[in-house]
Protein backbone atom coordinates (compact mmCIF):
# COMPACT_ATOMS: atom_id res chain seq x y z
CA UNK A 1 0.00 0.00 0.00
CA UNK A 2 2.46 2.63 -1.17
CA UNK A 3 1.52 6.29 -1.51
CA UNK A 4 0.11 6.85 -4.99
CA UNK A 5 -1.69 10.20 -4.75
CA UNK A 6 -1.86 13.42 -2.71
CA UNK A 7 -5.29 15.06 -2.58
CA UNK A 8 -5.71 18.73 -1.69
CA UNK A 9 -8.57 20.50 0.01
CA UNK A 10 -8.77 24.19 -0.97
CA UNK A 11 -10.27 26.68 1.50
CA UNK A 12 -7.97 27.05 4.51
CA UNK A 13 -5.61 24.37 3.18
CA UNK A 14 -4.12 25.73 -0.04
CA UNK A 15 -4.58 29.31 1.15
CA UNK A 16 -6.21 31.27 3.96
CA UNK A 17 -9.12 31.91 1.64
CA UNK A 18 -11.67 32.08 4.43
CA UNK A 19 -9.99 34.84 6.41
CA UNK A 20 -8.50 36.83 3.53
CA UNK A 21 -11.14 36.19 0.87
CA UNK A 22 -14.58 34.87 1.71
CA UNK A 23 -14.93 36.79 4.99
CA UNK A 24 -13.97 40.06 3.30
CA UNK A 25 -16.15 39.35 0.27
CA UNK A 26 -19.31 38.41 2.17
CA UNK A 27 -19.37 41.68 4.11
CA UNK A 28 -18.66 43.63 0.92
CA UNK A 29 -21.63 41.87 -0.69
CA UNK A 30 -23.80 42.73 2.30
CA UNK A 31 -22.76 46.38 1.86
CA UNK A 32 -23.45 46.49 -1.87
CA UNK A 33 -26.84 44.79 -1.57
CA UNK A 34 -27.81 46.84 1.50
CA UNK A 35 -28.36 43.79 3.65
CA UNK A 36 -29.03 45.13 7.19
CA UNK A 37 -26.52 42.93 9.04
CA UNK A 38 -22.81 42.08 8.96
CA UNK A 39 -20.68 39.14 10.12
CA UNK A 40 -17.92 39.65 12.64
CA UNK A 41 -14.79 37.53 12.25
CA UNK A 42 -15.90 35.52 15.28
CA UNK A 43 -19.35 34.91 13.83
CA UNK A 44 -17.83 33.90 10.51
CA UNK A 45 -15.68 31.35 12.29
CA UNK A 46 -18.76 29.90 13.99
CA UNK A 47 -20.62 29.69 10.68
CA UNK A 48 -17.82 27.68 9.06
CA UNK A 49 -19.23 24.68 10.93
CA UNK A 50 -21.98 24.85 8.29
CA UNK A 51 -20.59 23.51 5.01
CA UNK A 52 -21.20 25.60 1.88
CA UNK A 53 -21.48 29.36 1.45
CA UNK A 54 -25.11 29.34 0.30
CA UNK A 55 -26.09 26.96 3.10
CA UNK A 56 -24.22 29.16 5.58
CA UNK A 57 -26.25 32.18 4.55
CA UNK A 58 -29.53 30.33 4.95
CA UNK A 59 -28.51 29.03 8.36
CA UNK A 60 -27.56 32.51 9.55
CA UNK A 61 -30.81 34.03 8.26
CA UNK A 62 -32.77 31.81 10.65
CA UNK A 63 -31.37 33.91 13.52
CA UNK A 64 -31.49 37.31 11.80
CA UNK A 65 -34.64 39.22 12.80
CA UNK A 66 -34.38 41.44 9.70
CA UNK A 67 -34.18 38.51 7.28
CA UNK A 68 -37.19 37.68 5.06
CA UNK A 69 -39.67 35.41 6.82
CA UNK A 70 -40.80 33.64 3.64
CA UNK A 71 -38.53 30.62 2.88
CA UNK A 72 -38.59 31.30 -0.86
CA UNK A 73 -37.61 34.93 -0.36
CA UNK A 74 -34.79 33.85 1.94
CA UNK A 75 -33.42 31.48 -0.69
CA UNK A 76 -33.59 34.19 -3.35
CA UNK A 77 -31.75 36.67 -1.14
CA UNK A 78 -29.15 34.06 -0.14
CA UNK A 79 -28.55 33.19 -3.80
CA UNK A 80 -28.12 36.86 -4.69
CA UNK A 81 -25.67 37.49 -1.85
CA UNK A 82 -23.74 34.30 -2.58
CA UNK A 83 -23.43 35.10 -6.29
CA UNK A 84 -22.13 38.62 -5.61
CA UNK A 85 -19.81 37.37 -2.85
CA UNK A 86 -18.20 34.93 -5.29
CA UNK A 87 -17.67 37.71 -7.83
CA UNK A 88 -15.96 39.89 -5.21
CA UNK A 89 -13.90 36.92 -4.02
CA UNK A 90 -12.73 36.19 -7.57
CA UNK A 91 -11.62 39.80 -7.96
CA UNK A 92 -9.66 39.62 -4.69
CA UNK A 93 -7.92 36.43 -5.80
CA UNK A 94 -7.13 37.77 -9.27
CA UNK A 95 -5.54 40.84 -7.70
CA UNK A 96 -3.02 38.58 -5.94
CA UNK A 97 -4.41 39.31 -2.47
CA UNK A 98 -4.60 35.63 -1.47
CA UNK A 99 -1.28 33.74 -1.82
CA UNK A 100 -0.79 30.03 -1.26
CA UNK A 101 0.14 29.06 2.29
CA UNK A 102 3.82 28.47 3.02
CA UNK A 103 5.01 25.07 1.86
CA UNK A 104 2.09 24.34 -0.44
CA UNK A 105 3.81 25.08 -3.74
CA UNK A 106 6.94 23.25 -2.59
CA UNK A 107 5.01 20.07 -1.75
CA UNK A 108 3.21 20.30 -5.09
CA UNK A 109 6.60 20.55 -6.81
CA UNK A 110 7.80 17.51 -4.85
CA UNK A 111 4.83 15.52 -6.13
CA UNK A 112 5.35 16.67 -9.71
CA UNK A 113 9.07 15.83 -9.60
CA UNK A 114 8.34 12.37 -8.16
CA UNK A 115 5.41 11.83 -10.55
CA UNK A 116 2.99 11.31 -7.70
CA UNK A 117 -0.46 12.31 -9.01
CA UNK A 118 -2.31 15.08 -7.22
CA UNK A 119 -5.99 15.92 -7.01
CA UNK A 120 -8.11 18.83 -5.88
CA UNK A 121 -11.02 17.66 -3.72
CA UNK A 122 -13.24 20.46 -2.48
CA UNK A 123 -16.86 21.39 -2.12
CA UNK A 124 -16.30 24.99 -3.11
CA UNK A 125 -17.16 25.99 -6.67
CA UNK A 126 -14.95 25.30 -9.69
CA UNK A 127 -14.93 29.02 -10.45
CA UNK A 128 -13.45 29.78 -7.01
CA UNK A 129 -10.83 27.05 -7.40
CA UNK A 130 -9.87 28.27 -10.87
CA UNK A 131 -9.54 31.86 -9.69
CA UNK A 132 -7.24 30.93 -6.81
CA UNK A 133 -5.01 28.49 -8.68
CA UNK A 134 -4.72 30.49 -11.89
CA UNK A 135 -3.59 33.50 -9.85
CA UNK A 136 -0.99 31.44 -7.99
CA UNK A 137 0.06 28.71 -10.44
CA UNK A 138 -0.66 30.29 -13.82
CA UNK A 139 -3.18 29.56 -16.60
CA UNK A 140 -2.02 25.95 -16.98
CA UNK A 141 -2.74 25.11 -13.33
CA UNK A 142 -5.19 22.29 -14.09
CA UNK A 143 -2.54 20.24 -15.92
CA UNK A 144 -0.77 19.72 -12.60
CA UNK A 145 -3.65 17.63 -11.23
CA UNK A 146 -4.88 14.17 -12.14
CA UNK A 147 -8.40 15.15 -11.11
CA UNK A 148 -10.26 18.23 -9.93
CA UNK A 149 -13.47 17.57 -7.99
CA UNK A 150 -15.49 20.60 -6.90
CA UNK A 151 -19.04 21.40 -5.82
CA UNK A 152 -19.99 21.47 -9.50
CA UNK A 153 -19.33 17.72 -9.76
CA UNK A 154 -19.93 16.67 -6.13
CA UNK A 155 -22.64 18.86 -4.58
CA UNK A 156 -22.84 16.98 -1.27
CA UNK A 157 -20.78 19.01 1.19
CA UNK A 158 -18.10 17.62 3.47
CA UNK A 159 -18.26 15.68 5.80
CA UNK A 160 -20.13 13.74 3.11
CA UNK A 161 -17.46 11.63 1.34
CA UNK A 162 -18.92 12.11 -2.17
CA UNK A 163 -16.07 14.32 -3.45
CA UNK A 164 -13.34 12.00 -2.17
CA UNK A 165 -15.07 8.90 -3.51
CA UNK A 166 -15.29 10.56 -6.93
CA UNK A 167 -11.60 11.53 -6.88
CA UNK A 168 -10.52 7.99 -6.02
CA UNK A 169 -12.71 6.56 -8.78
CA UNK A 170 -11.22 8.94 -11.34
CA UNK A 171 -7.65 8.16 -10.23
CA UNK A 172 -8.36 4.44 -10.12
CA UNK A 173 -6.82 3.84 -6.69
CA UNK A 174 -8.10 2.70 -3.27
CA UNK A 175 -8.28 5.22 -0.44
CA UNK A 176 -5.49 3.53 1.50
CA UNK A 177 -3.02 4.54 -1.23
CA UNK A 178 -3.77 8.28 -0.94
CA UNK A 179 -3.13 11.04 1.57
CA UNK A 180 -5.44 14.05 1.85
CA UNK A 181 -4.24 17.48 3.01
CA UNK A 182 -7.05 19.10 5.01
CA UNK A 183 -7.58 21.75 7.68
CA UNK A 184 -10.92 20.87 9.30
CA UNK A 185 -12.73 18.08 11.16
CA UNK A 186 -15.35 17.89 8.40
CA UNK A 187 -12.65 17.40 5.77
CA UNK A 188 -10.98 14.70 7.83
CA UNK A 189 -14.30 12.90 8.31
CA UNK A 190 -15.06 13.02 4.58
CA UNK A 191 -11.65 11.61 3.60
CA UNK A 192 -11.55 8.99 6.35
CA UNK A 193 -14.92 7.63 5.20
CA UNK A 194 -13.16 6.49 2.01
CA UNK A 195 -10.12 5.08 3.88
CA UNK A 196 -7.89 8.01 3.00
CA UNK A 197 -5.30 9.01 5.61
CA UNK A 198 -5.33 12.73 6.40
CA UNK A 199 -2.65 15.30 7.19
CA UNK A 200 -4.15 18.31 8.98
CA UNK A 201 -2.53 21.72 8.44
CA UNK A 202 -4.28 23.96 10.92
CA UNK A 203 -5.77 27.14 9.47
CA UNK A 204 -6.94 30.41 11.01
CA UNK A 205 -10.45 29.26 11.83
CA UNK A 206 -9.59 25.71 12.89
CA UNK A 207 -6.43 26.59 14.80
CA UNK A 208 -7.56 25.06 18.10
CA UNK A 209 -10.37 22.78 16.96
CA UNK A 210 -10.22 19.32 18.62
CA UNK A 211 -9.25 16.89 15.84
CA UNK A 212 -8.69 13.17 16.28
CA UNK A 213 -7.84 10.40 13.86
CA UNK A 214 -5.43 12.32 11.61
CA UNK A 215 -2.25 10.81 10.21
CA UNK A 216 -0.44 13.97 11.39
CA UNK A 217 -1.43 17.42 12.67
CA UNK A 218 0.68 20.54 12.48
CA UNK A 219 0.72 24.31 12.06
CA UNK A 220 1.35 24.32 8.31
CA UNK A 221 3.41 22.75 5.57
CA UNK A 222 5.92 25.58 5.69
CA UNK A 223 7.45 24.35 8.95
CA UNK A 224 8.65 20.98 10.21
CA UNK A 225 8.27 22.17 13.81
CA UNK A 226 5.20 21.55 15.96
CA UNK A 227 3.93 18.41 14.24
CA UNK A 228 2.38 15.37 15.93
CA UNK A 229 3.85 12.89 15.24
CA UNK A 230 7.16 14.71 14.91
CA UNK A 231 8.46 15.47 11.43
CA UNK A 232 11.68 13.48 11.25
CA UNK A 233 12.92 14.45 7.80
CA UNK A 234 13.09 18.25 7.90
CA UNK A 235 12.54 21.23 10.19
CA UNK A 236 12.20 23.63 7.25
CA UNK A 237 8.97 22.31 5.70
CA UNK A 238 6.82 19.23 5.20
CA UNK A 239 7.90 17.60 1.95
CA UNK A 240 6.82 14.50 0.08
CA UNK A 241 9.45 12.39 1.87
CA UNK A 242 7.81 13.20 5.22
CA UNK A 243 4.30 12.52 3.89
CA UNK A 244 5.51 9.14 2.60
CA UNK A 245 7.12 8.35 5.94
CA UNK A 246 3.92 9.03 7.89
CA UNK A 247 1.85 7.06 5.36
CA UNK A 248 4.23 4.09 5.33
CA UNK A 249 4.33 3.94 9.14
CA UNK A 250 0.55 4.00 9.39
CA UNK A 251 -0.01 1.36 6.74
CA UNK A 252 2.63 -0.93 8.28
CA UNK A 253 0.86 -0.61 11.61
CA UNK A 254 -2.52 -1.44 10.06
CA UNK A 255 -1.11 -4.67 8.59
CA UNK A 256 0.14 -6.02 11.91
Backbone torsions as a table, in degrees:
resi	resn	phi	psi	omega
1	UNK	NA	66.1	179.7
2	UNK	-77.1	161.9	179.3
3	UNK	-74.0	121.0	-177.0
4	UNK	-119.7	-4.4	178.6
5	UNK	-163.0	146.9	172.5
6	UNK	-117.7	125.3	-175.3
7	UNK	-113.8	129.9	-173.6
8	UNK	-107.1	126.8	160.2
9	UNK	-72.0	168.6	-176.5
10	UNK	-112.0	-72.4	-172.3
11	UNK	-65.5	120.5	-178.9
12	UNK	87.4	-21.3	-176.8
13	UNK	-100.1	-58.4	175.5
14	UNK	-69.6	-38.6	-177.7
15	UNK	-153.5	161.2	176.7
16	UNK	-79.8	60.0	-175.4
17	UNK	-67.8	-28.9	-179.2
18	UNK	-67.8	-52.6	-176.9
19	UNK	-68.3	-46.9	-171.3
20	UNK	-91.8	-12.2	-176.5
21	UNK	-123.0	-71.5	-172.7
22	UNK	-63.8	-39.9	179.1
23	UNK	-63.1	-45.0	178.1
24	UNK	-64.4	-43.6	-174.6
25	UNK	-69.6	-36.5	-177.3
26	UNK	-66.9	-40.8	178.6
27	UNK	-70.1	-32.4	174.8
28	UNK	-65.2	-39.5	177.4
29	UNK	-65.5	-41.5	175.6
30	UNK	-56.5	-44.7	-180.0
31	UNK	-60.6	-50.9	-176.1
32	UNK	-61.4	-39.8	-176.2
33	UNK	-91.5	5.3	177.2
34	UNK	56.8	40.3	173.3
35	UNK	-74.8	130.3	-170.4
36	UNK	-83.4	33.7	171.4
37	UNK	-152.4	162.9	179.2
38	UNK	-134.3	161.4	175.7
39	UNK	-106.3	127.0	170.6
40	UNK	-73.6	165.9	177.6
41	UNK	-62.9	-37.1	177.5
42	UNK	-64.6	-43.6	178.6
43	UNK	-64.9	-38.8	178.2
44	UNK	-61.5	-42.1	177.5
45	UNK	-60.3	-40.7	177.3
46	UNK	-63.0	-40.9	-176.2
47	UNK	-71.3	-17.1	177.8
48	UNK	-65.8	-14.6	174.5
49	UNK	-68.7	-15.5	174.2
50	UNK	-96.3	118.8	-176.1
51	UNK	-76.6	132.7	175.8
52	UNK	97.4	129.2	-177.4
53	UNK	-64.0	-42.9	178.5
54	UNK	-64.7	-45.2	179.3
55	UNK	-63.0	-35.5	178.7
56	UNK	-63.6	-42.4	178.6
57	UNK	-63.0	-45.5	179.2
58	UNK	-62.1	-42.4	179.2
59	UNK	-60.8	-45.7	-178.4
60	UNK	-65.3	-36.2	-178.9
61	UNK	-61.7	-25.8	-179.8
62	UNK	-65.7	-17.7	178.9
63	UNK	-113.7	7.7	179.3
64	UNK	-99.6	111.1	-177.0
65	UNK	-62.1	-21.4	-179.0
66	UNK	-94.1	2.6	178.4
67	UNK	-76.4	154.6	176.4
68	UNK	-56.7	142.1	179.5
69	UNK	-85.0	-27.1	179.4
70	UNK	-74.5	127.7	-178.4
71	UNK	-57.7	-39.0	179.2
72	UNK	-65.6	-40.9	178.4
73	UNK	-66.4	-36.0	176.7
74	UNK	-62.3	-45.3	-179.1
75	UNK	-63.6	-39.0	178.9
76	UNK	-64.5	-43.9	179.3
77	UNK	-65.7	-43.3	178.9
78	UNK	-60.2	-41.5	179.7
79	UNK	-64.6	-40.0	179.7
80	UNK	-65.5	-46.6	179.0
81	UNK	-62.0	-45.9	-176.4
82	UNK	-63.2	-41.3	179.3
83	UNK	-62.2	-46.4	-178.9
84	UNK	-69.3	-37.4	176.8
85	UNK	-58.4	-43.9	-179.9
86	UNK	-64.5	-35.6	177.5
87	UNK	-65.6	-43.0	178.8
88	UNK	-66.4	-41.2	178.0
89	UNK	-59.5	-45.8	-179.6
90	UNK	-60.7	-37.8	178.4
91	UNK	-66.8	-39.8	177.0
92	UNK	-61.1	-46.3	-178.4
93	UNK	-63.7	-45.8	-178.3
94	UNK	-61.0	-30.7	180.0
95	UNK	-73.6	-8.7	-178.7
96	UNK	87.7	15.0	-175.8
97	UNK	-77.7	-11.2	-175.5
98	UNK	-128.0	90.5	179.4
99	UNK	-77.9	163.4	171.9
100	UNK	-65.2	149.9	176.0
101	UNK	-65.9	154.4	179.7
102	UNK	-56.1	134.9	176.0
103	UNK	88.8	-13.3	-177.4
104	UNK	-68.1	-53.2	-178.8
105	UNK	-61.0	-38.2	-178.6
106	UNK	-64.8	-42.4	177.8
107	UNK	-67.2	-37.5	174.5
108	UNK	-59.9	-42.8	178.7
109	UNK	-64.3	-38.8	176.0
110	UNK	-56.5	-47.3	-178.7
111	UNK	-63.6	-43.2	179.0
112	UNK	-62.8	-43.7	-179.1
113	UNK	-64.4	-36.0	-178.7
114	UNK	-90.1	0.7	-178.6
115	UNK	57.4	39.7	172.0
116	UNK	-94.3	116.0	-177.8
117	UNK	-59.4	147.0	175.5
118	UNK	-120.1	157.2	174.4
119	UNK	-138.9	153.6	169.2
120	UNK	-101.8	127.1	-179.4
121	UNK	-133.2	101.9	-174.0
122	UNK	-145.0	159.1	173.6
123	UNK	-112.9	23.9	165.0
124	UNK	-89.5	172.4	-173.8
125	UNK	-76.0	155.3	176.5
126	UNK	-61.9	-36.4	179.7
127	UNK	-61.4	-41.4	179.0
128	UNK	-66.7	-40.9	178.1
129	UNK	-62.2	-47.0	-178.4
130	UNK	-61.6	-41.2	-180.0
131	UNK	-62.5	-45.0	-178.4
132	UNK	-66.4	-47.6	-173.3
133	UNK	-78.4	-30.7	175.1
134	UNK	-66.5	-38.9	179.6
135	UNK	-65.6	-33.2	-174.2
136	UNK	-101.0	-27.3	-176.9
137	UNK	-116.0	-8.1	179.7
138	UNK	97.3	170.8	-174.2
139	UNK	-64.6	-20.2	178.7
140	UNK	-94.1	22.6	-173.2
141	UNK	-55.7	-37.5	-172.8
142	UNK	-67.1	-23.8	179.5
143	UNK	-67.1	-16.9	-179.6
144	UNK	-77.3	-11.7	-170.9
145	UNK	-119.3	137.7	178.1
146	UNK	-72.3	-24.9	175.9
147	UNK	-156.5	149.4	175.0
148	UNK	-130.0	111.9	179.9
149	UNK	-113.8	122.2	-178.5
150	UNK	-127.4	-175.4	177.9
151	UNK	-62.4	-23.1	179.2
152	UNK	-66.3	-34.5	-179.8
153	UNK	-96.9	-31.3	-176.1
154	UNK	-129.2	85.6	-172.9
155	UNK	-72.3	-17.2	179.1
156	UNK	-73.3	122.9	-172.6
157	UNK	-77.5	150.5	171.1
158	UNK	-59.4	138.3	20.6
159	UNK	-85.4	7.8	172.8
160	UNK	-62.0	135.5	-175.6
161	UNK	-83.7	8.4	-173.8
162	UNK	-52.1	-47.0	-175.7
163	UNK	-65.2	-42.1	179.1
164	UNK	-67.9	-40.0	178.2
165	UNK	-61.2	-39.8	179.1
166	UNK	-66.2	-41.7	179.7
167	UNK	-62.7	-43.6	179.3
168	UNK	-63.5	-40.4	178.9
169	UNK	-62.6	-43.1	-179.3
170	UNK	-66.6	-36.7	-179.4
171	UNK	-81.4	-17.8	178.1
172	UNK	71.6	36.0	179.6
173	UNK	-132.0	156.5	173.4
174	UNK	-78.3	158.5	-178.1
175	UNK	-59.6	-32.4	-177.0
176	UNK	-67.3	-10.7	179.7
177	UNK	-103.6	15.6	179.1
178	UNK	-128.4	156.8	170.2
179	UNK	-124.9	134.1	175.9
180	UNK	-102.7	141.6	173.8
181	UNK	-104.7	116.5	-174.3
182	UNK	-134.2	171.1	176.7
183	UNK	-128.8	-3.5	-170.8
184	UNK	-133.4	158.5	174.8
185	UNK	-59.8	-38.5	180.0
186	UNK	-64.8	-39.0	177.6
187	UNK	-66.0	-41.6	177.7
188	UNK	-61.6	-44.9	-179.3
189	UNK	-61.6	-41.0	-179.7
190	UNK	-64.1	-44.8	-179.6
191	UNK	-68.6	-44.5	-177.6
192	UNK	-61.9	-29.3	179.2
193	UNK	-65.0	-17.8	176.8
194	UNK	-110.5	19.3	176.9
195	UNK	69.3	21.0	176.4
196	UNK	-88.6	132.3	173.7
197	UNK	-78.2	146.5	-168.9
198	UNK	-125.7	131.3	169.7
199	UNK	-100.8	122.7	-178.9
200	UNK	-98.8	120.9	172.5
201	UNK	-107.3	104.9	-171.9
202	UNK	-61.1	136.3	-179.4
203	UNK	-111.7	178.6	-175.0
204	UNK	-54.7	-45.2	-172.9
205	UNK	-91.5	-7.0	175.7
206	UNK	-123.5	32.3	-173.9
207	UNK	-66.1	-32.7	-176.7
208	UNK	-124.8	14.3	-179.4
209	UNK	-65.6	131.0	175.1
210	UNK	-62.2	123.6	-178.9
211	UNK	-133.9	125.7	178.3
212	UNK	-125.6	153.1	175.3
213	UNK	92.0	6.3	-180.0
214	UNK	-82.4	153.0	173.4
215	UNK	-64.1	-41.0	176.7
216	UNK	-158.4	151.1	179.1
217	UNK	-133.4	132.4	179.1
218	UNK	-157.4	177.4	-173.7
219	UNK	-76.8	-14.9	-178.6
220	UNK	157.5	157.7	-177.1
221	UNK	-70.7	-15.5	-177.5
222	UNK	-79.3	-0.2	178.4
223	UNK	-140.7	141.5	174.0
224	UNK	-92.6	4.2	-178.1
225	UNK	-98.0	141.5	173.6
226	UNK	89.8	14.7	-178.2
227	UNK	-94.5	146.2	173.0
228	UNK	-127.9	117.3	-5.2
229	UNK	-64.2	166.3	-177.5
230	UNK	-61.9	145.9	175.7
231	UNK	-84.4	111.1	-173.0
232	UNK	-84.7	-20.8	-167.5
233	UNK	-95.5	-18.6	-179.7
234	UNK	-165.6	145.0	173.0
235	UNK	-98.7	-8.8	-175.9
236	UNK	-81.6	-41.6	-178.5
237	UNK	-164.5	169.7	175.9
238	UNK	-95.6	110.4	-179.9
239	UNK	-103.8	-178.7	-178.4
240	UNK	-62.7	-34.7	178.7
241	UNK	-58.9	-41.9	179.2
242	UNK	-69.1	-41.0	177.7
243	UNK	-60.3	-44.2	177.4
244	UNK	-60.3	-43.0	-178.1
245	UNK	-61.1	-46.5	177.5
246	UNK	-61.7	-44.9	-178.7
247	UNK	-63.0	-46.2	-178.1
248	UNK	-62.4	-41.4	-179.9
249	UNK	-63.4	-41.3	-179.2
250	UNK	-68.7	-40.7	-178.6
251	UNK	-72.1	-33.8	174.3
252	UNK	-63.0	-40.9	179.5
253	UNK	-64.1	-38.0	-177.6
254	UNK	-70.3	-21.5	-179.1
255	UNK	-88.0	-7.6	-178.6
256	UNK	-69.9	NA	NA
